[in-house]
Amino acid sequence: MNASSAPSFSAPPAPGRLFIVFSVALIVAIWAVNFIAAKIGLRHLSPLTMGSFRVVLAGLAMLPAYFVCLRLPVFAEAAAAQRRGFSARDYAIFAYLGFFGVVINQMCFTAGLHYTSVTHSAVIVGMGPLYILVLAVLLRLERWTWRKAGGMALAFAGVTLMAGKSGMSAHSPTLHGDFITLCGSVGFAIYVVLGKRVARRYDALTMTAYNHFAGALCVLPLALYEARRIGPASAWRAIPWQTWAATLYMALFASAMAYLFYYWLLRFMPASQVSAFTYLLPVSATILGILWLGEQGTLGEFLGAAVVLLGVYTVESARVPESSPQQGAL
């Protein structure tokens, strides 16, 4: 019997409500700081270098974490799946989910931040439920309603307002980075929609670990090339420690730890409720960008962000909790 034919597992007793709320708030904080970490790292590393290092380091970090977690009672179903083994079809599923959810999402997130502001990036990522909704409707996993359409229109109106006087034109100074960030968020939306079809076959630990393993293997050749391109040991030593700390933070906390913790929480809460907490992400990241990096937000950007969040909330509140996919990750 392989993992693809394994029955779905029932979740263990849920922890207390306060612990769940604190846990979700912690994840939001980790991902908000992730924007700042990326900006710090990009001061001395190219987007391809930092993005590929992050993905590979996250895969390496998940390797020992996976085998340690297999010994814990809360991950008993993961241990059972590991003992049964996986088929070629299972590995193929992990490969394409890792490509969209880890490689595309995380590489584009890092590259996009190189060309745009924390405020723009956070709001674009915060619109994740809208991208998921469009794909779900196209694949006939959800129904289109006028309330959803209205929320979608609100969100896009907010994006246009955020673009400033130049609007969504080729003259917008952040348009390049905004588009790259959008590609990453759409990649994660594809991952979520495709993952819904196999969600009952795999537990949270197995999905998180093997998707990161697949992502690391995809990016490893690029990471090795970028490592060689940095040059001799003296060039490595010249890179400030803050850059390496930021890269490690993105790999260990924003990727490995947050992904695992996030999917673990989804066992005890509907995805739509978890997504409701992540509406705080654009606000938190914007505040950190202003306080930590000295970014200057305009009134139009703040008003646009508020309209975007209102649109996302309108869409999400119109969806059935059981069918609401996960919010985008970073």
LUMFIRO-771001 format. One record per residue (C-alpha): x, z, y. Coordinates in Angstrom, 1 decimal, decimal comma, padded with zeros to 4 digits. Layout:
PT     px     pz     py
PT      X      Z      Y
...
***
This chain:
PT     px     pz     py
PT  000,0  000,0  000,0
PT  001,5 -001,0  003,4
PT  000,8  000,1  006,9
PT -001,4 -002,8  007,7
PT -003,9 -001,7  005,0
PT -003,7  002,0  005,8
PT -006,9  003,7  006,8
PT -007,3  005,1  010,3
PT -006,3  008,7  010,8
PT -008,3  011,6  012,3
PT -006,5  013,3  015,2
PT -005,4  016,9  014,8
PT -007,2  019,7  016,8
PT -007,0  018,9  020,5
PT -005,0  021,2  022,8
PT -006,6  023,1  025,6
PT -008,1  021,2  028,5
PT -005,6  022,6  031,0
PT -002,7  021,6  028,9
PT -004,0  018,0  028,7
PT -004,5  017,8  032,4
PT -001,0  019,2  033,0
PT  000,4  016,7  030,5
PT -001,3  013,7  032,1
PT -000,2  014,9  035,6
PT  003,4  015,2  034,3
PT  003,3  011,6  033,0
PT  002,0  010,3  036,4
PT  004,9  012,2  038,1
PT  007,4  010,7  035,7
PT  006,2  007,2  036,4
PT  006,0  007,8  040,2
PT  009,7  008,9  040,2
PT  010,4  005,8  038,1
PT  009,9  003,6  041,2
PT  012,5  005,7  043,1
PT  014,9  005,6  040,2
PT  014,7  001,8  040,0
PT  015,3  001,4  043,7
PT  018,4  003,7  043,5
PT  019,8  001,9  040,5
PT  019,2 -001,5  042,0
PT  021,6 -000,7  044,9
PT  024,6 -001,2  042,6
PT  023,2 -003,1  039,5
PT  021,5 -006,5  039,4
PT  017,9 -006,5  038,2
PT  018,8 -008,2  034,9
PT  021,6 -005,6  034,3
PT  019,5 -002,6  035,0
PT  016,4 -003,9  033,2
PT  018,2 -004,9  030,0
PT  020,2 -001,6  030,0
PT  016,9  000,3  030,3
PT  015,2 -001,5  027,4
PT  018,2 -001,2  025,1
PT  018,8  002,5  025,9
PT  015,1  003,3  025,4
PT  015,3  001,7  022,0
PT  018,4  003,6  021,1
PT  016,8  006,9  022,3
PT  013,7  006,3  020,2
PT  015,7  005,9  017,1
PT  016,7  009,6  016,7
PT  013,5  010,7  018,3
PT  011,5  008,8  015,7
PT  013,1  010,5  012,8
PT  013,0  013,9  014,4
PT  009,3  013,6  015,1
PT  008,6  012,5  011,5
PT  009,4  016,1  010,5
PT  006,7  017,6  012,8
PT  003,2  018,3  011,4
PT  001,5  016,6  014,4
PT  003,1  013,3  013,3
PT  002,1  013,6  009,7
PT  000,4  010,2  009,6
PT  003,6  008,5  011,0
PT  005,6  010,1  008,2
PT  003,1  008,9  005,7
PT  003,3  005,3  007,1
PT  007,1  005,4  007,0
PT  007,1  006,5  003,4
PT  004,7  003,6  002,5
PT  006,9  001,1  004,3
PT  005,9 -001,9  006,4
PT  005,2 -005,5  005,5
PT  006,5 -008,6  007,2
PT  003,2 -008,9  009,0
PT  003,6 -005,4  010,4
PT  007,0 -006,2  011,8
PT  005,6 -009,4  013,3
PT  003,0 -007,3  015,1
PT  005,6 -004,9  016,4
PT  007,7 -007,9  017,6
PT  005,1 -009,5  019,8
PT  003,7 -006,2  021,1
PT  007,3 -005,1  021,9
PT  007,9 -008,4  023,7
PT  004,9 -008,1  026,0
PT  004,6 -004,4  026,4
PT  008,3 -003,5  026,6
PT  010,4 -006,6  027,5
PT  008,1 -008,4  029,9
PT  006,6 -005,3  031,4
PT  009,8 -003,4  032,0
PT  012,1 -006,3  032,9
PT  009,7 -007,7  035,4
PT  009,0 -004,2  036,8
PT  012,7 -003,7  037,5
PT  013,3 -007,2  038,9
PT  010,1 -007,1  041,1
PT  011,2 -003,9  042,8
PT  014,4 -005,6  043,8
PT  012,4 -007,9  046,1
PT  009,4 -005,8  047,1
PT  008,6 -002,3  048,4
PT  007,6  000,7  046,3
PT  004,1  000,6  048,0
PT  003,4 -003,0  047,0
PT  004,8 -002,5  043,4
PT  002,8  000,7  042,8
PT -000,5 -000,8  043,9
PT  000,1 -004,0  041,8
PT  000,9 -001,8  038,8
PT -002,1  000,3  039,6
PT -004,4 -002,7  039,3
PT -003,6 -002,9  035,6
PT -007,2 -002,3  034,5
PT -008,2 -005,4  036,4
PT -005,8 -007,6  034,5
PT -006,9 -006,0  031,2
PT -010,5 -006,6  032,1
PT -010,0 -010,3  032,8
PT -008,2 -010,8  029,4
PT -010,8 -008,7  027,6
PT -013,6 -010,9  029,0
PT -011,8 -014,1  028,2
PT -011,3 -012,9  024,6
PT -015,0 -011,7  024,5
PT -014,0 -008,1  024,0
PT -015,9 -007,0  027,0
PT -018,9 -008,3  029,1
PT -018,7 -009,4  032,7
PT -021,0 -007,7  035,1
PT -021,7 -008,0  038,8
PT -020,4 -004,5  039,3
PT -017,1 -005,4  037,7
PT -017,0 -008,6  039,8
PT -017,6 -006,6  042,9
PT -014,8 -004,2  042,1
PT -012,5 -007,1  041,4
PT -013,3 -008,7  044,8
PT -012,6 -005,4  046,5
PT -009,2 -005,0  044,8
PT -008,1 -008,5  045,8
PT -009,3 -008,0  049,3
PT -007,1 -004,9  049,4
PT -004,1 -006,9  048,2
PT -004,7 -009,5  051,0
PT -004,9 -006,7  053,5
PT -001,6 -005,2  052,2
PT  000,1 -008,6  052,7
PT -000,1 -008,1  056,5
PT -000,5 -010,7  059,2
PT  001,0 -013,4  057,2
PT -001,5 -013,0  054,4
PT -000,8 -014,1  050,9
PT  001,4 -017,0  051,9
PT  004,9 -018,2  051,1
PT  006,0 -016,5  054,3
PT  005,2 -013,0  053,1
PT  008,6 -011,3  052,7
PT  007,6 -009,4  049,6
PT  005,7 -012,2  047,9
PT  008,5 -013,0  045,4
PT  008,8 -009,4  044,2
PT  005,0 -009,0  044,2
PT  004,7 -012,0  041,9
PT  007,4 -010,8  039,5
PT  005,7 -007,3  039,4
PT  002,4 -009,0  038,7
PT  003,9 -010,9  035,8
PT  005,1 -007,6  034,3
PT  001,7 -006,0  034,7
PT  000,0 -009,0  033,1
PT  002,5 -008,8  030,2
PT  001,4 -005,2  029,6
PT -002,3 -006,2  029,9
PT -001,7 -008,8  027,1
PT  000,0 -006,1  025,1
PT -002,9 -003,7  025,5
PT -005,6 -006,3  024,6
PT -003,7 -007,6  021,6
PT -002,9 -004,0  020,6
PT -006,6 -003,1  020,6
PT -007,0 -005,3  017,5
PT -004,5 -003,3  015,5
PT -004,8  000,1  017,1
PT -006,4  001,7  014,0
PT -003,6  000,5  011,7
PT -000,8  002,4  013,4
PT -000,4  005,9  014,8
PT  001,0  006,6  018,3
PT  004,6  007,4  017,1
PT  004,9  004,3  014,9
PT  003,6  002,0  017,6
PT  005,8  003,5  020,4
PT  009,0  003,6  018,3
PT  008,8  000,2  016,6
PT  007,6 -001,6  019,8
PT  010,7 -000,2  021,6
PT  012,9 -001,1  018,7
PT  011,6 -004,7  018,9
PT  012,1 -004,8  022,6
PT  015,6 -003,5  022,4
PT  016,5 -006,2  019,8
PT  015,1 -008,9  022,1
PT  017,1 -007,8  025,1
PT  020,3 -006,8  023,3
PT  022,1 -010,2  023,8
PT  021,3 -010,1  027,5
PT  022,5 -006,5  027,8
PT  025,8 -007,3  026,1
PT  026,2 -010,3  028,4
PT  025,5 -008,2  031,5
PT  027,9 -005,5  030,3
PT  030,6 -008,0  029,9
PT  029,8 -009,5  033,3
PT  030,4 -006,1  035,1
PT  034,1 -006,5  034,2
PT  036,9 -004,1  033,3
PT  036,7 -000,3  033,0
PT  037,7  000,1  036,7
PT  034,5 -001,9  037,7
PT  032,4  000,4  035,6
PT  034,0  003,5  037,1
PT  033,3  002,2  040,6
PT  029,5  002,3  040,0
PT  028,2  005,6  041,4
PT  026,9  008,2  039,0
PT  023,5  008,1  040,7
PT  023,1  004,6  039,4
PT  023,7  005,6  035,8
PT  021,5  008,6  036,2
PT  018,7  006,4  037,5
PT  019,1  004,0  034,5
PT  019,1  006,9  032,0
PT  016,0  008,4  033,7
PT  014,2  005,1  033,3
PT  015,2  004,7  029,7
PT  014,8  008,3  028,4
PT  011,9  009,6  030,5
PT  009,9  006,7  032,0
PT  010,1  004,7  028,7
PT  010,7  006,7  025,5
PT  009,3  010,1  026,5
PT  006,4  008,9  028,7
PT  005,3  006,2  026,3
PT  005,3  008,6  023,4
PT  003,6  011,4  025,3
PT  001,1  009,0  026,8
PT -000,1  007,5  023,5
PT -000,2  011,0  022,0
PT -002,6  012,1  024,7
PT -004,8  009,1  024,0
PT -005,6  010,7  020,7
PT -007,5  013,5  022,5
PT -008,9  011,7  025,5
PT -010,7  008,3  026,0
PT -008,4  005,8  027,6
PT -010,6  005,5  030,6
PT -010,2  009,2  031,4
PT -006,4  008,9  031,2
PT -006,6  005,9  033,5
PT -008,5  007,9  036,0
PT -005,5  010,2  036,5
PT -003,2  007,2  036,9
PT -005,1  006,2  040,0
PT -002,8  008,7  041,7
PT  000,3  006,7  040,8
PT  000,2  004,3  043,8
PT -000,3  007,2  046,2
PT  002,4  009,4  044,6
PT  004,9  006,5  044,5
PT  004,2  005,5  048,1
PT  004,8  009,1  049,3
PT  008,0  009,3  047,4
PT  009,2  006,0  048,7
PT  008,6  007,2  052,3
PT  010,2  010,6  051,8
PT  013,0  009,7  049,5
PT  013,9  006,1  050,4
PT  012,8  006,1  054,0
PT  010,4  003,1  053,5
PT  008,1  002,4  056,4
PT  004,5  001,8  055,4
PT  002,1  000,0  057,8
PT -001,4  000,9  058,5
PT -002,5 -002,3  056,9
PT -000,7 -001,5  053,7
PT -002,3  002,0  053,5
PT -005,7  000,7  054,2
PT -005,2 -002,1  051,7
PT -004,0  000,3  049,0
PT -007,1  002,4  049,5
PT -009,3 -000,7  049,1
PT -007,4 -001,7  046,0
PT -007,9  001,7  044,4
PT -011,6  001,7  045,3
PT -011,9 -001,7  043,6
PT -010,1 -000,5  040,5
PT -012,3  002,6  040,4
PT -015,4  000,5  040,7
PT -014,3 -001,7  037,8
PT -013,3  001,2  035,5
PT -016,5  003,2  036,2
PT -018,5  000,2  035,1
PT -016,8  000,0  031,7
PT -017,8  001,8  028,5
PT -015,2  004,6  027,9
PT -014,7  003,7  024,2
PT -013,8  000,1  025,0
PT -011,6  000,7  028,0
PT -008,0 -000,2  027,2
PT -005,0  001,7  028,5
PT -003,6  001,7  032,0
PT -000,5 -000,3  032,6
PT  002,8  001,4  032,0
PT  006,1  001,0  033,8
***
